[in-house]
C-alpha cells in the first residue's frame, strides 16, 4: 500500500488546469525535516483531481499550512541547466488545513465564542 502524509506550507498559489476533460489542481508543499543545523526542506508537488480540486483551489494560497495524505510517486526530469533531477509527487486523497486562522491572517468565517473557558 502506497500512502504518505506530508505536513507543510504551500510554496505557491494553486493552479487549476484541464487535462483530457478532467480538471487537476496543483500546488507545491514545503515540508521541513530535522531541526537546528540539521533542518532541511523537502518540496513535494501535489495534485487534487476533479471537482474536489476545483472547490478547494481558492483556499490553496502561498503560505497556507496544510496536511496532505495521498499516493506518492517519483519522477525524473532534466532542469533548465541540463541537470538530471528527481521530484516527488503526491496524488492527494485527503487535505486538512492545519491552522486556518494562521493561514488567513487571523481571519476566519467561523464565529469566535469568548465564553468558552478553554
Rosetta constraint file for C-alpha pairs under 8 A:
AtomPair CA 2 CA 70 HARMONIC 7.96 0.50
AtomPair CA 2 CA 71 HARMONIC 5.52 0.50
AtomPair CA 2 CA 72 HARMONIC 6.57 0.50
AtomPair CA 3 CA 69 HARMONIC 6.89 0.50
AtomPair CA 3 CA 70 HARMONIC 5.40 0.50
AtomPair CA 3 CA 71 HARMONIC 4.96 0.50
AtomPair CA 3 CA 72 HARMONIC 6.73 0.50
AtomPair CA 4 CA 69 HARMONIC 5.61 0.50
AtomPair CA 4 CA 70 HARMONIC 5.62 0.50
AtomPair CA 4 CA 71 HARMONIC 6.22 0.50
AtomPair CA 4 CA 72 HARMONIC 6.43 0.50
AtomPair CA 5 CA 67 HARMONIC 6.97 0.50
AtomPair CA 5 CA 68 HARMONIC 5.65 0.50
AtomPair CA 5 CA 69 HARMONIC 4.48 0.50
AtomPair CA 5 CA 70 HARMONIC 6.76 0.50
AtomPair CA 6 CA 31 HARMONIC 6.58 0.50
AtomPair CA 6 CA 67 HARMONIC 5.68 0.50
AtomPair CA 6 CA 68 HARMONIC 5.41 0.50
AtomPair CA 6 CA 69 HARMONIC 6.67 0.50
AtomPair CA 7 CA 29 HARMONIC 7.99 0.50
AtomPair CA 7 CA 31 HARMONIC 5.80 0.50
AtomPair CA 7 CA 65 HARMONIC 7.59 0.50
AtomPair CA 7 CA 66 HARMONIC 5.89 0.50
AtomPair CA 7 CA 67 HARMONIC 4.35 0.50
AtomPair CA 7 CA 68 HARMONIC 6.51 0.50
AtomPair CA 8 CA 29 HARMONIC 5.88 0.50
AtomPair CA 8 CA 30 HARMONIC 5.21 0.50
AtomPair CA 8 CA 31 HARMONIC 4.37 0.50
AtomPair CA 8 CA 32 HARMONIC 6.95 0.50
AtomPair CA 8 CA 65 HARMONIC 5.71 0.50
AtomPair CA 8 CA 66 HARMONIC 5.70 0.50
AtomPair CA 8 CA 67 HARMONIC 6.54 0.50
AtomPair CA 9 CA 29 HARMONIC 5.46 0.50
AtomPair CA 9 CA 30 HARMONIC 5.36 0.50
AtomPair CA 9 CA 31 HARMONIC 6.87 0.50
AtomPair CA 9 CA 62 HARMONIC 7.44 0.50
AtomPair CA 9 CA 63 HARMONIC 5.26 0.50
AtomPair CA 9 CA 64 HARMONIC 5.31 0.50
AtomPair CA 9 CA 65 HARMONIC 4.45 0.50
AtomPair CA 9 CA 66 HARMONIC 6.01 0.50
AtomPair CA 10 CA 27 HARMONIC 6.88 0.50
AtomPair CA 10 CA 28 HARMONIC 5.65 0.50
AtomPair CA 10 CA 29 HARMONIC 4.55 0.50
AtomPair CA 10 CA 30 HARMONIC 6.25 0.50
AtomPair CA 10 CA 60 HARMONIC 7.28 0.50
AtomPair CA 10 CA 61 HARMONIC 6.65 0.50
AtomPair CA 10 CA 62 HARMONIC 4.93 0.50
AtomPair CA 10 CA 63 HARMONIC 5.02 0.50
AtomPair CA 10 CA 64 HARMONIC 5.46 0.50
AtomPair CA 10 CA 65 HARMONIC 6.68 0.50
AtomPair CA 10 CA 66 HARMONIC 7.40 0.50
AtomPair CA 11 CA 27 HARMONIC 7.50 0.50
AtomPair CA 11 CA 28 HARMONIC 5.43 0.50
AtomPair CA 11 CA 29 HARMONIC 5.73 0.50
AtomPair CA 11 CA 30 HARMONIC 6.26 0.50
AtomPair CA 11 CA 62 HARMONIC 5.27 0.50
AtomPair CA 11 CA 63 HARMONIC 6.24 0.50
AtomPair CA 12 CA 27 HARMONIC 6.50 0.50
AtomPair CA 12 CA 28 HARMONIC 6.40 0.50
AtomPair CA 12 CA 61 HARMONIC 6.45 0.50
AtomPair CA 12 CA 62 HARMONIC 4.30 0.50
AtomPair CA 12 CA 63 HARMONIC 7.38 0.50
AtomPair CA 13 CA 27 HARMONIC 6.58 0.50
AtomPair CA 13 CA 60 HARMONIC 5.92 0.50
AtomPair CA 13 CA 61 HARMONIC 4.27 0.50
AtomPair CA 13 CA 62 HARMONIC 4.77 0.50
AtomPair CA 14 CA 25 HARMONIC 6.35 0.50
AtomPair CA 14 CA 26 HARMONIC 5.43 0.50
AtomPair CA 14 CA 27 HARMONIC 4.62 0.50
AtomPair CA 14 CA 28 HARMONIC 7.87 0.50
AtomPair CA 14 CA 57 HARMONIC 6.01 0.50
AtomPair CA 14 CA 58 HARMONIC 7.92 0.50
AtomPair CA 14 CA 60 HARMONIC 5.49 0.50
AtomPair CA 14 CA 61 HARMONIC 6.37 0.50
AtomPair CA 14 CA 62 HARMONIC 7.91 0.50
AtomPair CA 15 CA 25 HARMONIC 5.46 0.50
AtomPair CA 15 CA 26 HARMONIC 5.35 0.50
AtomPair CA 15 CA 27 HARMONIC 6.62 0.50
AtomPair CA 15 CA 57 HARMONIC 7.38 0.50
AtomPair CA 16 CA 23 HARMONIC 6.63 0.50
AtomPair CA 16 CA 24 HARMONIC 5.55 0.50
AtomPair CA 16 CA 25 HARMONIC 4.16 0.50
AtomPair CA 16 CA 26 HARMONIC 6.37 0.50
AtomPair CA 16 CA 53 HARMONIC 7.70 0.50
AtomPair CA 16 CA 54 HARMONIC 6.97 0.50
AtomPair CA 16 CA 57 HARMONIC 7.32 0.50
AtomPair CA 17 CA 23 HARMONIC 5.52 0.50
AtomPair CA 17 CA 24 HARMONIC 5.50 0.50
AtomPair CA 17 CA 25 HARMONIC 6.50 0.50
AtomPair CA 18 CA 22 HARMONIC 5.41 0.50
AtomPair CA 18 CA 23 HARMONIC 4.25 0.50
AtomPair CA 18 CA 24 HARMONIC 6.22 0.50
AtomPair CA 19 CA 23 HARMONIC 5.96 0.50
AtomPair CA 19 CA 24 HARMONIC 7.01 0.50
AtomPair CA 22 CA 49 HARMONIC 7.35 0.50
AtomPair CA 22 CA 50 HARMONIC 5.97 0.50
AtomPair CA 23 CA 49 HARMONIC 5.95 0.50
AtomPair CA 23 CA 50 HARMONIC 5.02 0.50
AtomPair CA 23 CA 51 HARMONIC 7.22 0.50
AtomPair CA 23 CA 53 HARMONIC 7.55 0.50
AtomPair CA 23 CA 54 HARMONIC 7.32 0.50
AtomPair CA 24 CA 47 HARMONIC 6.38 0.50
AtomPair CA 24 CA 48 HARMONIC 5.70 0.50
AtomPair CA 24 CA 49 HARMONIC 4.38 0.50
AtomPair CA 24 CA 50 HARMONIC 5.97 0.50
AtomPair CA 24 CA 53 HARMONIC 6.34 0.50
AtomPair CA 24 CA 54 HARMONIC 7.62 0.50
AtomPair CA 25 CA 47 HARMONIC 5.50 0.50
AtomPair CA 25 CA 48 HARMONIC 5.16 0.50
AtomPair CA 25 CA 49 HARMONIC 6.31 0.50
AtomPair CA 25 CA 53 HARMONIC 5.10 0.50
AtomPair CA 25 CA 54 HARMONIC 6.60 0.50
AtomPair CA 25 CA 57 HARMONIC 6.68 0.50
AtomPair CA 26 CA 45 HARMONIC 7.22 0.50
AtomPair CA 26 CA 46 HARMONIC 5.58 0.50
AtomPair CA 26 CA 47 HARMONIC 4.39 0.50
AtomPair CA 26 CA 48 HARMONIC 6.52 0.50
AtomPair CA 27 CA 45 HARMONIC 6.02 0.50
AtomPair CA 27 CA 46 HARMONIC 5.34 0.50
AtomPair CA 27 CA 47 HARMONIC 6.57 0.50
AtomPair CA 27 CA 60 HARMONIC 7.70 0.50
AtomPair CA 28 CA 43 HARMONIC 6.65 0.50
AtomPair CA 28 CA 44 HARMONIC 5.63 0.50
AtomPair CA 28 CA 45 HARMONIC 4.51 0.50
AtomPair CA 28 CA 46 HARMONIC 5.82 0.50
AtomPair CA 29 CA 43 HARMONIC 5.69 0.50
AtomPair CA 29 CA 44 HARMONIC 5.18 0.50
AtomPair CA 29 CA 45 HARMONIC 6.39 0.50
AtomPair CA 29 CA 46 HARMONIC 7.08 0.50
AtomPair CA 30 CA 41 HARMONIC 6.17 0.50
AtomPair CA 30 CA 42 HARMONIC 5.78 0.50
AtomPair CA 30 CA 43 HARMONIC 4.70 0.50
AtomPair CA 30 CA 44 HARMONIC 6.53 0.50
AtomPair CA 31 CA 41 HARMONIC 5.51 0.50
AtomPair CA 31 CA 42 HARMONIC 5.19 0.50
AtomPair CA 31 CA 43 HARMONIC 6.37 0.50
AtomPair CA 31 CA 44 HARMONIC 7.67 0.50
AtomPair CA 32 CA 39 HARMONIC 6.79 0.50
AtomPair CA 32 CA 40 HARMONIC 5.68 0.50
AtomPair CA 32 CA 41 HARMONIC 4.36 0.50
AtomPair CA 32 CA 42 HARMONIC 6.22 0.50
AtomPair CA 33 CA 39 HARMONIC 5.64 0.50
AtomPair CA 33 CA 40 HARMONIC 5.41 0.50
AtomPair CA 33 CA 41 HARMONIC 6.11 0.50
AtomPair CA 33 CA 42 HARMONIC 7.41 0.50
AtomPair CA 34 CA 38 HARMONIC 5.43 0.50
AtomPair CA 34 CA 39 HARMONIC 4.31 0.50
AtomPair CA 34 CA 40 HARMONIC 6.39 0.50
AtomPair CA 35 CA 39 HARMONIC 4.32 0.50
AtomPair CA 35 CA 40 HARMONIC 7.85 0.50
AtomPair CA 43 CA 88 HARMONIC 7.45 0.50
AtomPair CA 44 CA 87 HARMONIC 7.24 0.50
AtomPair CA 44 CA 88 HARMONIC 5.25 0.50
AtomPair CA 44 CA 89 HARMONIC 5.78 0.50
AtomPair CA 44 CA 90 HARMONIC 6.98 0.50
AtomPair CA 45 CA 87 HARMONIC 7.59 0.50
AtomPair CA 45 CA 88 HARMONIC 6.21 0.50
AtomPair CA 45 CA 89 HARMONIC 4.72 0.50
AtomPair CA 45 CA 90 HARMONIC 6.24 0.50
AtomPair CA 46 CA 89 HARMONIC 5.72 0.50
AtomPair CA 46 CA 90 HARMONIC 4.76 0.50
AtomPair CA 46 CA 91 HARMONIC 5.97 0.50
AtomPair CA 46 CA 92 HARMONIC 6.41 0.50
AtomPair CA 47 CA 53 HARMONIC 7.90 0.50
AtomPair CA 47 CA 89 HARMONIC 7.78 0.50
AtomPair CA 47 CA 90 HARMONIC 6.42 0.50
AtomPair CA 47 CA 91 HARMONIC 5.12 0.50
AtomPair CA 47 CA 92 HARMONIC 5.82 0.50
AtomPair CA 48 CA 52 HARMONIC 6.88 0.50
AtomPair CA 48 CA 53 HARMONIC 4.79 0.50
AtomPair CA 48 CA 91 HARMONIC 6.27 0.50
AtomPair CA 48 CA 92 HARMONIC 5.34 0.50
AtomPair CA 48 CA 93 HARMONIC 7.40 0.50
AtomPair CA 49 CA 53 HARMONIC 5.55 0.50
AtomPair CA 49 CA 91 HARMONIC 7.96 0.50
AtomPair CA 50 CA 54 HARMONIC 6.75 0.50
AtomPair CA 51 CA 55 HARMONIC 6.18 0.50
AtomPair CA 52 CA 56 HARMONIC 6.38 0.50
AtomPair CA 53 CA 57 HARMONIC 5.88 0.50
AtomPair CA 56 CA 60 HARMONIC 6.65 0.50
AtomPair CA 60 CA 64 HARMONIC 6.62 0.50
AtomPair CA 63 CA 103 HARMONIC 6.62 0.50
AtomPair CA 64 CA 97 HARMONIC 7.50 0.50
AtomPair CA 64 CA 100 HARMONIC 7.78 0.50
AtomPair CA 64 CA 102 HARMONIC 7.80 0.50
AtomPair CA 64 CA 103 HARMONIC 4.60 0.50
AtomPair CA 64 CA 104 HARMONIC 7.59 0.50
AtomPair CA 65 CA 97 HARMONIC 5.87 0.50
AtomPair CA 65 CA 98 HARMONIC 5.52 0.50
AtomPair CA 65 CA 99 HARMONIC 6.11 0.50
AtomPair CA 65 CA 100 HARMONIC 7.50 0.50
AtomPair CA 65 CA 102 HARMONIC 7.85 0.50
AtomPair CA 65 CA 103 HARMONIC 6.19 0.50
AtomPair CA 66 CA 95 HARMONIC 6.81 0.50
AtomPair CA 66 CA 96 HARMONIC 5.57 0.50
AtomPair CA 66 CA 97 HARMONIC 4.40 0.50
AtomPair CA 66 CA 98 HARMONIC 5.10 0.50
AtomPair CA 66 CA 99 HARMONIC 7.65 0.50
AtomPair CA 67 CA 95 HARMONIC 5.63 0.50
AtomPair CA 67 CA 96 HARMONIC 5.08 0.50
AtomPair CA 67 CA 97 HARMONIC 6.35 0.50
AtomPair CA 67 CA 98 HARMONIC 6.28 0.50
AtomPair CA 68 CA 92 HARMONIC 6.26 0.50
AtomPair CA 68 CA 93 HARMONIC 7.59 0.50
AtomPair CA 68 CA 94 HARMONIC 5.84 0.50
AtomPair CA 68 CA 95 HARMONIC 4.55 0.50
AtomPair CA 68 CA 96 HARMONIC 6.54 0.50
AtomPair CA 69 CA 90 HARMONIC 7.96 0.50
AtomPair CA 69 CA 92 HARMONIC 5.77 0.50
AtomPair CA 69 CA 93 HARMONIC 5.78 0.50
AtomPair CA 69 CA 94 HARMONIC 5.11 0.50
AtomPair CA 69 CA 95 HARMONIC 6.37 0.50
AtomPair CA 70 CA 90 HARMONIC 5.80 0.50
AtomPair CA 70 CA 91 HARMONIC 5.39 0.50
AtomPair CA 70 CA 92 HARMONIC 4.34 0.50
AtomPair CA 70 CA 93 HARMONIC 4.76 0.50
AtomPair CA 70 CA 94 HARMONIC 6.62 0.50
AtomPair CA 71 CA 90 HARMONIC 5.38 0.50
AtomPair CA 71 CA 91 HARMONIC 5.26 0.50
AtomPair CA 71 CA 92 HARMONIC 6.72 0.50
AtomPair CA 71 CA 93 HARMONIC 7.58 0.50
AtomPair CA 72 CA 88 HARMONIC 6.94 0.50
AtomPair CA 72 CA 89 HARMONIC 5.73 0.50
AtomPair CA 72 CA 90 HARMONIC 4.60 0.50
AtomPair CA 72 CA 91 HARMONIC 6.70 0.50
AtomPair CA 73 CA 88 HARMONIC 5.94 0.50
AtomPair CA 73 CA 89 HARMONIC 5.19 0.50
AtomPair CA 73 CA 90 HARMONIC 6.36 0.50
AtomPair CA 74 CA 86 HARMONIC 6.82 0.50
AtomPair CA 74 CA 87 HARMONIC 5.72 0.50
AtomPair CA 74 CA 88 HARMONIC 4.72 0.50
AtomPair CA 74 CA 89 HARMONIC 6.04 0.50
AtomPair CA 75 CA 86 HARMONIC 5.65 0.50
AtomPair CA 75 CA 87 HARMONIC 5.38 0.50
AtomPair CA 75 CA 88 HARMONIC 6.61 0.50
AtomPair CA 75 CA 89 HARMONIC 7.58 0.50
AtomPair CA 76 CA 84 HARMONIC 6.99 0.50
AtomPair CA 76 CA 85 HARMONIC 5.66 0.50
AtomPair CA 76 CA 86 HARMONIC 4.43 0.50
AtomPair CA 76 CA 87 HARMONIC 6.31 0.50
AtomPair CA 77 CA 84 HARMONIC 5.80 0.50
AtomPair CA 77 CA 85 HARMONIC 5.37 0.50
AtomPair CA 77 CA 86 HARMONIC 6.28 0.50
AtomPair CA 77 CA 87 HARMONIC 7.76 0.50
AtomPair CA 78 CA 82 HARMONIC 5.56 0.50
AtomPair CA 78 CA 83 HARMONIC 5.33 0.50
AtomPair CA 78 CA 84 HARMONIC 4.47 0.50
AtomPair CA 78 CA 85 HARMONIC 5.85 0.50
AtomPair CA 79 CA 83 HARMONIC 5.45 0.50
AtomPair CA 79 CA 84 HARMONIC 6.53 0.50
AtomPair CA 79 CA 85 HARMONIC 6.81 0.50
AtomPair CA 99 CA 103 HARMONIC 6.38 0.50
AtomPair CA 100 CA 104 HARMONIC 6.25 0.50
AtomPair CA 100 CA 108 HARMONIC 7.28 0.50
AtomPair CA 101 CA 105 HARMONIC 6.41 0.50
AtomPair CA 101 CA 106 HARMONIC 4.53 0.50
AtomPair CA 101 CA 107 HARMONIC 5.79 0.50
AtomPair CA 101 CA 108 HARMONIC 5.96 0.50
AtomPair CA 102 CA 106 HARMONIC 5.45 0.50
AtomPair CA 104 CA 108 HARMONIC 7.14 0.50
